Amino acid sequence: MQNSSPPAHLAAVCLLAAANTCAAANIVAKRVDTAPLFDGRCGDEEWRGTTRIELPAQVSVLLMHDGRSLFVCAQGKANDYTVIDLYIKNEATGQLHNLHASAQLSERLYSGEQWSESEFWNHRDWSAFWVPYAGQTESEAGSRSKFLQGSHREVQVLRRKFAGESWKLMIGVSAVNHDGEYGAEFRFPENAVDSDESTWAELSFATSPGH
């Protein structure tokens, strides 16, 4: 996701169940005692009771933290690649950060004029489970790389990377099949713009497990 304008298909429905707290402008990441295993699957046991955001096309985003790190998982369908982009404002510097996980991990910065070029595999104070390589396939155009569909995109961001007890946050999920076509992109909040943090959500961190 590199465009500044919102994609065509945009929606975000927050599940306001008793176990979750989620609103268009306010998200609370539930606190847990144990960090999840990064294996490309957001298992029910590890991610039980976490904050959940429902997007179209059967896409979900889960959030939790353990006091040291924020954990985010994007779940798509079995035929999706499920690429995730986290946009977080660094209150100490005023810069906007884009943490990107597809077949590669990259980060770029926005300082008020334009986004910088992506730096690949730098992931300082964050990491993610990228889209796994699945071999080569032959075509008339030659050999092409294949990547595994259906894995979930898990991201860990150390709390020390960004100052403050709350973060300005936008989430983008792409490389999704929707309405019979591949390539749909969704954002939370629904009408957020990647270069305008005033359109983003406010993420806070629960102080005790189960809250």
N, C-alpha and C positions, 0 to 999 in steps of 0.2 A: 504494500500500500504506500504509494508515494504521492498521491494527488491531494491537493488542499481542499477541493470541494467534495461534499459528501457523495457517496455512490448512490445509484438509483434506488436499489432495494435497501431500505433502512427501517429498522424497527427494533425496539428492545422492550420486552415485557418483563418486569421484575416480579418475582414470586414473593408475595408478601405473606408467606406462611410463618407460623410461630417460630420456626427454626432459623429463619432467614431475615435479614434486614437489608433492603435494597430500594433505592428511589432514584429517580432520574438525576438528581443533583447531589445525592448523598449515599455512599456505600460504606458499610461497616464490615471489615474483614474479620471473621470469627477467629478467636485464638485457639490454638491446639497445643498439645504437649509434645507431639511427635511429628517430625518432618516427613513428608511423603517420599516414597521411592520413585526416582525418575526413570520410568520404564516404558513411557509412551502409552500408559493406561491409567486413567484416573479412577482407580478402583473404588467401589462403594464403601468399603471399610475405611480406607485411608481418608476419603474425602466426605465422609458422612457428616451431615449437619453444617457444612460450610455454606458461605454466602453463594447464591446461585443467580446468575443472570441468564434469562432465556432470550435467544435471538431467533429470527426466522430460520427456515430450512433445517430444523431439528439440531441447531447449534446451541451449545450451552457454554458459559464461562463460569468457572468456580474460583473462589478466592478464600484464602485463609492465611494466618501468620502464626509464628511461634515465638514472637518477641524479637527474634534476630533477623528473620527473613519474611518477605511476602512471597506466597506461593500462588500462582495463577495457572489454571488449566483450561484450555479450549477443547471442547469435545465436538466432533463433527460426525458425519455418517461414515459407513464402511467404504464408500467410494469417494470420500473427500480427502484432500491433502491437509486441510486445516492449518493455514498459516496464521500466525498471531503477531500483532503489533501492539506494544504497550507505549503509550505516550505519557510521560511523567514530567512535571515541572520541578526543577531544582530551585527551591526557594532561596538557597544561599547564593546562587549565581544569577538567577533570573532566566537561565537557559531552559529550553524544552528539550527533552531527550526522547528519541524513538528507539526502543529496543525491539528488534525484529528477529523472528525465528521462523525460518522456512527450511530449505535444504542447507542453508547457511545461517549463522548468527551474525548480526551486524548491529551497529549503533550509529546514529547520526544526531546532530545538534541543530537547534534553531535559536538564533540570537536576535531575532527581530526583523530580519530582512529575507533570508531564505534558508532552507535546510542545507546542511553541509553534505558532502559526499559520504556515503556509507563506509564505515570502517569495519571490515570483516574479521571475525574471530578475535576481536579485542576483548569483548565481554568482561570488562573490569567490574567487579562486585555484582555480577549477575551471570546467569547461565540458563540454558534451556535444553530440552530434548528436541533436537531438530528433526526434520522429515528424513527418515532413514533411506539410504541408498539401497536399491533392490536389483542391481545388475544392469546388463545392457540388453537392448533389443535392436534387431536389424530391420531396416526399412530401405526403400529405394534411395533415400537421401543419405544412407549410411548408418553407422552404429549410433544409437542414442542411449543416454542414461535413463534408467527407470527409478522411480521412487515409490516407497511404500504408501499405499492408501490406507486410511482407517486408523492410523495412530493418533493419539491425542498429543496436543502441544503443551507441555509443562514448562513453566518459567519460574525461576527463583531469583528474587532481587533482594540483596542485603539491605536492611534498613539504613545502614550507615551511608549508603550511596546517595540518599536524598534526605535533606534536613527536615525536621518537623515531625509533629505527632499526627499530622494529616497531610495527604498529598493530593494535588490536582492531577486527575487521571482520565485518560481516554483509552478505550480498547477497540482495536480493529481486528476482525477475523475475515480472512479471504481464502481463495482457492477451494471454494465450496460449490457443490452442485445444487441448483435451485430452479424450479419450474422447467426442468428438462434441459437446462443449459449449465455448462461449467464456467466458473469464474466469478460467481457472486461474491460481493463484499458487504459486510455489515459492521456497524459501529455502535458503540455505547459510550456516552448518550447518543440517542438516535440522530440528532442533527449537529453533532459535534464537528468542529473544523480543526484539523491537526495543528494549525499555526495560531489558534486562538484559544488560550486556556480558559477564557471566560465562558466558553461553551462546554467545558469538560465537567466531569463529576468531581465531587470531593470524597476522597477515600480516607476513612479513619480506621484505627486499629483497636479492637476490643482489648480490654485490659486483663480479662481473666477468661480461662477456658469455658466454653459453652455460651459465651456472650458475644 
